[in-house]
Amino acid sequence: MIKQGDEDELYLIQETIHGKFYSPSQDDDVQQVIQELALNYESNYERLTTMFQFSPSKKTRVHVYTDREQFYKIIGRQTEGTYDAKDNIIKVFTPPQIRFVPSLHSEYTDQLVHEFIHAIIQQIHPAVGSVKWLDEGTAFYAALQLEDALNQKHHFREIPTLEQLNSPTFFDDYGSSAYFYSGLMIQFIVDEYGLESLNEIIREPLALETILDTTMDQLYLHWKAYLQ
């Protein structure tokens, strides 16, 4: 059992090759949920660490909550998952029903992968977290959530302006569409400039224009044409 500041007591439920999974409950359904999360996490670990050319020096710590209200209280906001860069811990809400509902299973196991990508790229360079479209777009793209969204042909809002994309309130204002368009921007960068360039940007997020040899205005216009 561990104690995390003022948080509830957490039990180590499962330890894998690359992760440690904790929860405030040791119930059977919680253990089964964590088994599913751990399996999907490990199945994506090599792909993602290879993709970003980075392996965490320690096992990733994951706090799993199956009670939504308890999770919101711990996090202090309404979200399904978060990566806390201060203590390098991933915290996720995952409902027990993921074992029985395929759509929920993929949604919430992908959520953990999404947060793991945040952990990777913010450990590479903490400033990535301050460029929201880069941080969230990379996670949405690399977790294959963008691919799922494109396959399912969801309806999203109109293409945002560059000002909206760079706005600190973009994700509040645009909701799920913000993740979608940020993911499309990352896909565009990879398609047009290569994965190596994306990795350079992650390592020097404030040097994007130099790395791509273009201005942000020009990049936006080319991306918009790419979408249309």
C-alpha positions, 0 to 999 in steps of 0.5 A: 500500500502507498500513500500519495500526499492527501490522496486515498491509500492506494494498493499496488494491484499489478506490476508489469515489465514497464508499469506499476498499476495502483488503485484505492480498491482491491476488488475483483472487478478492479483487478480485472480492469487493471489487467485489461489496461496493463495488457494494452499498455504493454502491447503499445509500449515498444511501438511508442518508445520506438516511435519517439526514440525514448524509454522512461528510466523507471516503470510508469506509475498508473493510478486507476479509479473505477469510481468517477466521482472519486476520480474527479475529486482526486483530480479536481476537474472533470476529465477521463485521464491525466498525466501529472508531470510534477510526480510523473504519474498517470491517473485514469478513470476506467469503468468496470464495464469495459470488460463487457462493452467493446466500445468502452474497452477501446475508448478507455484502454486507448485513454491510458495509451494517450496519457502514456504518450503525454508522459513520454513527450513531456519527459523528452521536453517539458515545454511540449505541455505548453503547446497544447495542440502539439501535446494533445495532437501528438497523443491523439495521433500516436494513440491511434485515436485519430485513425479511429475517428477518421474511420468512424467518420464522426462529425466535427466542427469547422476547421479552426483558425490559426488563432483558435488553434493557438488559443489557450482555450481551444480545447475548452471551446472546441471540445473533441474537435480540438483533439481531432484537428490537433491530431490532423496537424500532427498527421500532416507534419508526419506525412509532409515532413517525416516522423524525424521532424516531429521528433525534432519538434518534440525535443525543441518545441519552440523551434518548430519554424526553424525545424520545418523551414517555414512559418507557422502561418505558412504551415497552417495554410498548407495544412488547411489545403491538405485537409480540403 
